[in-house]
Amino acid sequence: MLNDYNGIVKIVLAILLFPLNFQYHFIDYAWGADETFWIMAGKRLFLLLPVLAIILGSWITIASVITILFRKNRMGFMQSLFITWWDLGKSIVSFWGGTIKFVFILTVALLNVLKILLLGVWYVIQELLFTPFRLVGKLGSRVISSNIPWIAVVLTLFWCLIEATIFTYVTTPLVIDTFSNITGEQLSEFVIRIPLFIFLFFIVLGSYAVLSTLVDVAKSKNMTAFARILVIEMVVLFVEVLFLYREFVDALSPWLAQQSENFELGIFWTLAISCFAWFGIRSVSWFLFASHGTPAIMAVIQGKGLRLEEPSYGVASNNTQPTEFSYDFMRKIKADTAWIEEKGEVILGAFILPPLQVLAAAINFFTLLISSSHLFDLPFKDVSAIMDTKVLLKASPAKPKTKKVEIV
C-alpha cells in the first residue's frame, strides 16, 4: 500500500503505520497453527496475550505521539508514555512468572488435598475399627465410677441364668412325666424346656428378692415384719429344696453309691443335703454379689428407678464429646476445611492475576491517551489490588497521574 506514495508522504505513513510491518507475523507466530499440539498450546498460552498487548500499545503510542502537539505538559506525558511501556514489560514478565507460580501453587494444593483425603480415609477406618473398643472402655469406666453396682447386677442375673439352666436339665424328666400322666400324651423335651427355663429363672430371682427383703427387715429391727418375711423365706426354702435341690441331689446319688457299699441315702439325708446345698449356694452368691445386685434389680422392677449421679470423688464426667478420637477427627476436618477455603483464594488469585497484569497494562495505554493518567498501578500484588468497578468509575483524577523521574 505504501508503494503508491512517494517522498515525505510515504515516510510519514511508514512511521504512522509501522505496526503493520510486524503485527501479522507476530500474531501468526503466537497462534502457532502449523505447530504440534503442545507447542501450539504453549505459544497461545504464553505469547498470544503479550503479542496482542504489544501491538495494541504500538497503535496507541502512535496516536499518543500525534496528540503531543496539542498537549500542555508534553514532557510529563512523554515520561508517562515510557513508564506505560515499562509497566507493560513488567506485566508480561509477571504474566509468565505468575503462570509458572500458579502451576506450582496448584500442584502443591492438589498434593495437600490428596493428603487430606488419605488422612480422612485413614481416620474413618480408625473410627470404624476402634469405636467398639472405645465404647467398651467408656462403658467400663462409667460402670466402675458409677454409684449403681452394675457388676453385681450383671453377676446376679448371670447366676440366676446358670441356676435356671442347671435345674431345667435336672427337672425336665420329672416335669415330662408329670404332664404326661396328666394329659396322657408324651411331650417333647424342647416344648417343656423353654417355658420351664423361664419359670425357674423367675423362681431363682424371686428367691433372692425374698432374701434381700428379709435382710432389710432385719436391719430395721421390725420383729413383726421379720417374722412374716421369715415364714415366706421358709416356704421358699421348702419349695426350692423339694422340687429343685432334691432333684439335684438325686442326680448325684449314683456317684455317692459308687463310693460305698449298701448305700441308701433316705429322704431325711436327701432333704438335709439339699438344704445344706441351698444354704451354701445362697450364702456364697449373696455375700459375693447378690446382696448389692438384688436391691438394684428390685428397684427397676418396682419402678423406683436408679440414681445415676456421678461420684464426687471419681473420674470427672465428659458428656460433651462421645470419644476423644471423634473430637480430634472433627477438629481436623474443620481445620482442613478452613485451609481449603484459604488456599482456594490463593489459587484463584494466582490464576487471574497474571493475565490481568497484561490486560491492565493495555488499558493503561487507553487511559493515558484519553486522560494522561494510568487507571491501574502495576504490578498487582494480590486480588485485593484489583479495585471494584464502581471505584474505577469514580476515579477521575484532575491532574495527570504521572510518576516522577529524576533527571541527572
C-alpha positions as CSV (number, residue, x, y, z in Angstrom):
1,M,0.0,0.0,0.0
2,L,2.9,2.4,0.8
3,N,4.3,1.8,-2.7
4,D,1.5,4.1,-4.1
5,Y,3.1,7.1,-2.3
6,N,6.4,8.9,-2.8
7,G,8.5,11.2,-0.8
8,I,7.6,12.7,2.5
9,V,4.1,11.2,2.5
10,K,5.5,7.7,2.2
11,I,7.8,8.4,5.1
12,V,5.1,9.8,7.3
13,L,2.8,6.8,6.5
14,A,5.6,4.4,7.2
15,I,6.0,5.9,10.6
16,L,2.3,6.1,11.4
17,L,1.6,2.6,10.1
18,F,4.8,0.8,11.3
19,P,2.9,-1.8,13.3
20,L,1.7,-3.3,10.0
21,N,5.2,-4.4,9.3
22,F,5.2,-7.0,12.2
23,Q,1.8,-7.4,13.7
24,Y,0.7,-10.1,11.2
25,H,3.9,-12.0,11.6
26,F,3.7,-11.7,15.4
27,I,0.1,-12.9,15.5
28,D,0.8,-15.8,13.2
29,Y,3.8,-16.9,15.2
30,A,1.9,-16.6,18.5
31,W,-1.1,-18.5,17.1
32,G,1.1,-21.4,16.0
33,A,-1.4,-23.0,13.7
34,D,1.2,-25.1,11.9
35,E,2.9,-26.4,15.1
36,T,2.3,-29.6,17.0
37,F,-0.4,-29.5,19.7
38,W,1.9,-28.9,22.7
39,I,3.9,-26.2,21.0
40,M,0.8,-24.6,19.7
41,A,-0.8,-24.7,23.2
42,G,2.4,-23.2,24.8
43,K,2.6,-20.4,22.3
44,R,-1.1,-19.5,22.7
45,L,-0.8,-19.6,26.4
46,F,2.4,-17.7,26.9
47,L,2.8,-15.5,23.7
48,L,-0.7,-14.6,22.3
49,L,-1.8,-12.2,25.0
50,P,1.6,-10.4,25.3
51,V,1.8,-10.1,21.5
52,L,-1.7,-8.6,21.3
53,A,-0.9,-6.2,24.1
54,I,2.3,-5.1,22.4
55,I,0.5,-4.5,19.1
56,L,-2.2,-2.5,20.8
57,G,0.3,-0.5,22.7
58,S,2.1,0.3,19.5
59,W,-1.0,1.7,17.8
60,I,-2.0,3.7,20.9
61,T,1.6,5.0,21.1
62,I,1.3,6.4,17.6
63,A,-1.9,8.1,18.5
64,S,-0.4,9.4,21.7
65,V,2.7,10.8,19.8
66,I,0.3,12.7,17.5
67,T,-1.5,14.3,20.4
68,I,1.7,15.7,21.9
69,L,1.4,18.6,19.5
70,F,-1.8,19.7,21.4
71,R,-0.9,18.9,25.0
72,K,0.4,21.4,27.6
73,N,2.6,19.1,29.7
74,R,4.4,17.4,26.9
75,M,7.4,16.3,29.0
76,G,5.3,14.7,31.7
77,F,3.2,13.0,29.1
78,M,6.2,11.5,27.3
79,Q,7.5,10.3,30.7
80,S,4.1,8.6,31.4
81,L,4.2,7.0,27.9
82,F,7.6,5.5,28.6
83,I,6.5,4.4,32.0
84,T,3.5,2.7,30.4
85,W,5.7,0.7,28.2
86,W,7.8,-0.2,31.2
87,D,4.7,-1.3,33.1
88,L,3.7,-3.4,30.0
89,G,7.1,-5.1,30.0
90,K,6.9,-5.9,33.8
91,S,3.3,-7.2,33.3
92,I,4.4,-9.6,30.5
93,V,7.2,-10.9,32.7
94,S,4.8,-11.1,35.7
95,F,2.4,-13.0,33.4
96,W,5.0,-15.6,32.5
97,G,6.2,-15.9,36.1
98,G,2.7,-15.9,37.5
99,T,1.6,-18.7,35.2
100,I,4.5,-20.8,36.4
101,K,3.7,-19.8,40.0
102,F,0.1,-20.8,39.5
103,V,1.0,-24.2,38.3
104,F,3.3,-24.7,41.3
105,I,0.7,-23.5,43.8
106,L,-2.0,-25.7,42.1
107,T,0.3,-28.7,42.3
108,V,1.1,-28.2,45.9
109,A,-2.6,-27.6,46.7
110,L,-3.6,-30.8,44.9
111,L,-1.0,-32.8,46.8
112,N,-2.2,-31.3,50.1
113,V,-5.8,-32.1,49.2
114,L,-4.8,-35.7,48.3
115,K,-3.0,-35.9,51.7
116,I,-6.2,-34.6,53.4
117,L,-8.3,-37.2,51.6
118,L,-5.9,-40.0,52.5
119,L,-5.8,-38.9,56.1
120,G,-9.6,-38.6,56.2
121,V,-10.0,-42.1,54.9
122,W,-7.4,-43.3,57.5
123,Y,-9.3,-41.5,60.3
124,V,-12.6,-43.0,59.1
125,I,-11.0,-46.5,59.1
126,Q,-9.7,-45.9,62.6
127,E,-13.1,-44.6,63.7
128,L,-14.8,-47.8,62.5
129,L,-12.1,-50.1,63.9
130,F,-11.6,-48.6,67.3
131,T,-15.0,-47.3,68.1
132,P,-16.2,-50.6,69.7
133,F,-13.1,-50.7,71.9
134,R,-13.5,-47.1,72.9
135,L,-17.2,-47.7,73.7
136,V,-16.3,-50.7,75.8
137,G,-13.7,-48.7,77.6
138,K,-16.1,-45.8,78.1
139,L,-18.7,-48.2,79.4
140,G,-16.2,-49.9,81.7
141,S,-15.1,-46.5,83.2
142,R,-18.7,-45.5,83.8
143,V,-19.5,-48.8,85.4
144,I,-16.5,-48.6,87.7
145,S,-17.1,-44.9,88.7
146,S,-21.0,-45.2,88.9
147,N,-23.0,-45.4,92.1
148,I,-25.0,-48.2,90.6
149,P,-23.5,-51.7,91.3
150,W,-23.7,-52.7,87.6
151,I,-21.2,-55.6,88.0
152,A,-23.2,-57.0,90.9
153,V,-26.5,-56.6,88.9
154,V,-24.9,-58.5,85.9
155,L,-23.5,-61.2,88.1
156,T,-26.8,-61.7,89.9
157,L,-28.7,-62.1,86.6
158,F,-26.0,-64.3,85.2
159,W,-26.1,-66.5,88.3
160,C,-29.9,-66.8,88.0
161,L,-29.5,-67.9,84.4
162,I,-27.0,-70.6,85.4
163,E,-29.2,-71.9,88.2
164,A,-32.2,-71.9,85.9
165,T,-30.3,-73.7,83.2
166,I,-29.0,-76.4,85.6
167,F,-32.4,-77.0,87.2
168,T,-34.1,-77.0,83.8
169,Y,-32.0,-80.0,82.7
170,V,-32.3,-81.7,86.1
171,T,-36.1,-81.3,86.5
172,T,-37.1,-81.8,82.8
173,P,-37.7,-85.6,83.2
174,L,-39.9,-85.1,86.3
175,V,-41.9,-82.4,84.6
176,I,-42.3,-84.5,81.4
177,D,-43.5,-87.5,83.5
178,T,-45.9,-85.3,85.5
179,F,-47.5,-83.6,82.4
180,S,-47.6,-87.0,80.5
181,N,-49.6,-88.5,83.4
182,I,-51.9,-85.6,83.5
183,T,-52.5,-85.2,79.7
184,G,-51.9,-88.8,78.7
185,E,-49.5,-87.6,75.9
186,Q,-45.8,-87.8,75.7
187,L,-44.4,-84.3,75.4
188,S,-41.1,-83.5,73.8
189,E,-38.2,-82.0,75.8
190,F,-37.9,-78.9,73.5
191,V,-41.5,-78.0,74.2
192,I,-41.0,-78.3,78.0
193,R,-37.6,-76.8,78.5
194,I,-38.3,-73.3,77.2
195,P,-41.2,-72.4,79.4
196,L,-39.6,-74.4,82.3
197,F,-36.4,-72.3,82.0
198,I,-38.3,-69.0,82.1
199,F,-40.4,-70.2,85.1
200,L,-37.2,-71.4,87.0
201,F,-35.4,-68.1,86.2
202,F,-38.1,-66.1,87.9
203,I,-38.2,-68.6,90.8
204,V,-34.5,-68.2,91.5
205,L,-34.6,-64.4,91.0
206,G,-37.6,-64.3,93.4
207,S,-35.7,-66.3,96.0
208,Y,-33.0,-63.6,96.0
209,A,-35.7,-60.9,96.3
210,V,-37.2,-62.6,99.4
211,L,-33.7,-62.9,100.9
212,S,-33.0,-59.3,100.2
213,T,-36.3,-58.2,101.8
214,L,-35.5,-60.4,104.9
215,V,-32.1,-58.7,105.3
216,D,-33.6,-55.2,105.0
217,V,-36.3,-56.0,107.6
218,A,-33.7,-57.4,110.0
219,K,-31.7,-54.2,109.7
220,S,-34.8,-52.2,110.6
221,K,-35.4,-54.4,113.7
222,N,-39.0,-54.7,112.9
223,M,-39.7,-58.1,114.5
224,T,-43.2,-58.5,113.3
225,A,-42.3,-57.9,109.7
226,F,-39.2,-60.0,110.2
227,A,-41.3,-63.0,111.4
228,R,-43.6,-62.7,108.3
229,I,-40.8,-62.5,105.8
230,L,-39.0,-65.4,107.6
231,V,-42.1,-67.5,107.2
232,I,-42.1,-66.6,103.5
233,E,-38.4,-67.5,103.2
234,M,-39.0,-70.9,104.9
235,V,-41.7,-71.6,102.3
236,V,-39.3,-70.6,99.5
237,L,-36.7,-72.8,101.0
238,F,-39.1,-75.7,101.2
239,V,-40.2,-75.3,97.6
240,E,-36.7,-75.0,96.2
241,V,-35.4,-77.9,98.2
242,L,-38.2,-80.2,97.5
243,F,-38.6,-79.5,93.8
244,L,-35.1,-78.3,92.7
245,Y,-32.3,-79.2,95.0
246,R,-33.7,-82.6,95.9
247,E,-33.7,-83.5,92.2
248,F,-30.1,-82.2,92.1
249,V,-29.1,-84.5,95.0
250,D,-30.9,-87.4,93.4
251,A,-28.9,-86.8,90.3
252,L,-25.7,-87.2,92.4
253,S,-27.0,-90.4,94.2
254,P,-25.4,-92.8,91.7
255,W,-22.0,-91.2,92.3
256,L,-22.5,-91.4,96.1
257,A,-23.5,-95.0,95.7
258,Q,-20.2,-95.8,93.9
259,Q,-18.2,-94.6,96.9
260,S,-19.7,-97.0,99.5
261,E,-21.4,-100.4,99.7
262,N,-25.0,-100.9,100.7
263,F,-25.6,-97.2,100.3
264,E,-29.1,-95.9,100.9
265,L,-29.5,-92.1,101.3
266,G,-33.0,-91.9,102.5
267,I,-35.5,-89.0,102.5
268,F,-34.0,-87.3,105.6
269,W,-30.4,-87.1,104.3
270,T,-31.6,-86.2,100.8
271,L,-33.5,-83.2,102.2
272,A,-30.7,-82.4,104.6
273,I,-28.1,-82.4,101.9
274,S,-30.5,-80.3,99.7
275,C,-30.9,-77.8,102.5
276,F,-27.2,-77.5,103.0
277,A,-26.7,-77.1,99.3
278,W,-29.3,-74.4,99.1
279,F,-27.8,-72.6,102.1
280,G,-24.3,-72.8,100.8
281,I,-25.1,-71.6,97.3
282,R,-27.3,-68.8,98.6
283,S,-24.7,-67.7,101.1
284,V,-21.8,-67.6,98.7
285,S,-23.7,-65.8,95.9
286,W,-25.3,-63.4,98.4
287,F,-22.2,-62.2,100.1
288,L,-20.3,-62.1,96.8
289,F,-22.6,-60.1,94.6
290,A,-26.3,-60.7,95.2
291,S,-26.6,-58.5,98.3
292,H,-25.7,-55.5,96.1
293,G,-27.3,-56.6,92.8
294,T,-30.7,-57.7,94.0
295,P,-31.8,-54.4,95.5
296,A,-31.0,-52.6,92.2
297,I,-32.9,-55.2,90.2
298,M,-35.9,-54.9,92.6
299,A,-35.8,-51.1,92.3
300,V,-36.1,-51.4,88.5
301,I,-38.9,-54.0,88.7
302,Q,-40.8,-51.9,91.3
303,G,-40.4,-48.7,89.1
304,K,-38.5,-46.8,91.7
305,G,-35.7,-46.0,89.2
306,L,-31.9,-45.8,89.8
307,R,-29.9,-42.7,90.6
308,L,-27.1,-42.2,88.2
309,E,-25.3,-39.4,89.9
310,E,-21.6,-39.2,89.2
311,P,-19.5,-39.7,92.4
312,S,-17.9,-36.5,93.8
313,Y,-14.6,-38.2,94.2
314,G,-14.5,-40.2,91.0
315,V,-13.5,-39.5,87.5
316,A,-14.7,-36.2,86.0
317,S,-17.5,-36.7,83.6
318,N,-17.1,-35.7,80.0
319,N,-20.5,-35.7,78.3
320,T,-19.7,-33.1,75.7
321,Q,-17.9,-35.4,73.4
322,P,-18.6,-39.1,72.9
323,T,-14.9,-40.1,72.3
324,E,-11.7,-38.2,72.3
325,F,-10.8,-39.5,68.8
326,S,-14.2,-38.3,67.4
327,Y,-13.5,-34.8,68.8
328,D,-10.0,-34.8,67.3
329,F,-11.4,-36.0,64.0
330,M,-14.0,-33.2,63.8
331,R,-11.3,-30.6,64.8
332,K,-9.0,-31.8,61.9
333,I,-11.9,-31.7,59.5
334,K,-12.7,-28.1,60.5
335,A,-9.0,-27.1,60.2
336,D,-8.7,-28.7,56.8
337,T,-11.9,-27.0,55.6
338,A,-10.6,-23.6,56.6
339,W,-7.3,-24.4,54.9
340,I,-9.0,-25.4,51.7
341,E,-11.1,-22.2,51.7
342,E,-8.0,-20.1,52.3
343,K,-5.9,-21.9,49.7
344,G,-8.8,-21.6,47.2
345,E,-8.5,-17.8,47.5
346,V,-4.7,-18.0,46.9
347,I,-5.2,-20.3,43.8
348,L,-7.9,-18.0,42.4
349,G,-5.6,-15.0,42.8
350,A,-2.7,-16.9,41.2
351,F,-4.9,-17.9,38.3
352,I,-6.5,-14.5,37.4
353,L,-3.6,-12.1,38.3
354,P,-1.1,-13.0,35.5
355,P,-3.4,-12.3,32.5
356,L,-5.0,-9.3,34.3
357,Q,-1.5,-7.7,34.6
358,V,-1.2,-7.6,30.8
359,L,-4.8,-6.5,30.3
360,A,-4.4,-3.7,32.9
361,A,-1.2,-2.6,31.1
362,A,-3.0,-2.4,27.8
363,I,-5.9,-0.5,29.4
364,N,-3.4,2.0,30.8
365,F,-2.4,2.9,27.2
366,F,-6.1,3.9,26.5
367,T,-6.4,5.9,29.8
368,L,-3.1,7.6,29.1
369,L,-4.3,8.7,25.7
370,I,-7.6,9.9,27.0
371,S,-6.8,11.4,30.4
372,S,-3.0,11.5,30.5
373,S,-3.1,9.2,33.6
374,H,-2.9,5.5,34.4
375,L,-6.0,3.7,35.7
376,F,-4.1,0.8,37.4
377,D,-1.0,0.8,39.5
378,L,1.1,-2.1,38.3
379,P,2.1,-4.8,39.1
380,F,-0.8,-6.3,41.1
381,K,0.4,-7.9,44.3
382,D,-2.8,-9.8,45.2
383,V,-6.5,-9.9,44.3
384,S,-7.3,-7.1,46.7
385,A,-5.3,-4.7,44.5
386,I,-7.9,-5.1,41.7
387,M,-10.3,-2.3,42.5
388,D,-14.1,-2.6,42.4
389,T,-15.8,-1.3,39.2
390,K,-17.6,1.4,41.0
391,V,-14.3,2.7,42.5
392,L,-12.8,2.7,39.0
393,L,-15.7,4.7,37.6
394,K,-15.4,7.3,40.4
395,A,-11.7,7.6,39.8
396,S,-11.4,10.8,37.6
397,P,-8.1,12.5,38.5
398,A,-7.9,16.2,37.9
399,K,-4.2,16.2,37.2
400,P,-2.3,13.8,35.0
401,K,-1.2,10.8,37.0
402,T,2.5,10.7,36.2
403,K,5.4,9.2,38.0
404,K,8.3,11.4,39.0
405,V,11.5,10.8,37.1
406,E,14.7,12.5,38.3
407,I,16.9,13.8,35.6
408,V,20.5,13.6,36.4
